Amino acid sequence: MKSEIFNAVASLNRGFDVVLESLNILREQGVISVDYVQRQTEIIEEVRSGLNGIILDRLGGREREDRQHYAKMRTTTETRLRSTDSRKRSK
């Protein structure tokens, strides 16, 4: 599931890159102006950074929750294993 989310974020950002590259090609070919490309680039980058910010904030919260959850699981497992080892040695 995590890999799907991160792949989707990467694809989304590659899509923004494709749009920006295409605008530059059209500018180089004289189809659109430098000023137009500049204005659109600013808008696109603002949208991209806003979207990435929302996504990363949300994912950051999930990762913190996962880290806490798995740290507790690891601690519980280590305690149980130490207890089991201690019992085996005392027999």
Secondary structure, DSSP 8 states (H G I E B T S, - for coil): -HHHHHHHHHHHHHHHHHHHHHHHHHHHTTSS-HHHHHHHHHHHHHHHHHHHHHHHHHHHHHHHHHHHHHHHHHHHHHHHHHHHHHHHHH-
